[in-house]
Amino acid sequence: MTSTNDLTGQTPVQWRAWAKGLGLPEFRGDQCFSALWSGGANTFTEVKGLPKDLAARLDTAARLVPGKEVRRQESRDGTVKSLLEMADGKLVECVSIPTSDRHTICVSSQVGCAVGCTFCASGKNGVERDLTPGEIAFQVLFHHRRRPVTNVVFMGSGEPLFNYDNVLAAIRLLAEPKGLGMGRRRFTVSTSGVPKRIRQLGVDEPQVTLAFSIHAADDETRSRIVPLNRRWPLQEVLEAMREYSDLVNRRMTFEYVLLGDDNMSEAHAKSLADVARRFHAHINLIPFNPVFETPHRRPNWDQVETFAKWVDQLGGHVTVRGQRGADIDAACGQLKRRTELDPPSMAEGDGIVANDSPPTRQA
Ligand code: SF4
């Protein structure tokens, strides 16, 4: 009955074509798109104005939304981490980070991750598959129904530039004026360093912000904690970042996870400040959130302050990112990984809320 298995990822034009392909008037496609993006509908039966028998047939043949929330962790600071189960049973994390004037969603771009950073739970089993545009956009829509979303960061599981086409399609869908209408500058794509795609993003979507997850500014340390560095060493990535930055005429951002003794010596601070100065980059320092199954530990506040001071004194522009969701498994991949390893013990006593009900729309 349907020409696509990713209806959530369709643009209004594609919805109309879908309706036409089913022998329906094109406005039925418009109805479905509006009900999905602004009407809170999770099924065709919930699409206002659709004849009941048609809605029932559509629900039998296709899914309006690609997944449902199966678990949730709520932090004392308002951060909410949701575990979404997709139609094939794959689990995907997304995190809602509210502040007084923003609502940022951290989304996943792949199931698992091929990069295998040593401090991250998402890469433990490698990559399982790419997420579709609809599965990516739905993570945003899901939280938008509780509170309007202002910003989206691609910092969940997966390397977004390894799923380039679907990530761009999701951004374009979320920017669709008839849907959420989000401005391109509201999106930040974080990469561990894929030179060809960095250059391409500057051409295809120059308004989208690109952040480089550098985590160490020397090849020896970086190859140890971000294995992708062995394939594309730092200099190669930085050259691509330079071209990107010249093209979009914006300052670069470096993300740097502070991993206790592993990347926080004075020598590490010096090499980071040197590179940042050369590239006029802003540095976000992110104190590591403890992750089980990793060799790293969280630095204490004195270490964080000392490292930030070293970088600052050497001329790097630096910010220490506030810890959000530290009392839940806020780091990428932890809730999914815990759920896979130990499903029965997670329902009580650790802040997880099991949830089988579909999201409801924010009034
Ligand atoms: S930190 Fe990002 S790039 Fe590294 S393994 Fe985790 S999801 Fe992949």
Residues whose N, C-alpha, C, O or C-beta is under 5 A from the ligand:
A	BS01	SF4	C113 V115 G116 C117 C120 S122 G123 G156 S157 G158 E159 S192
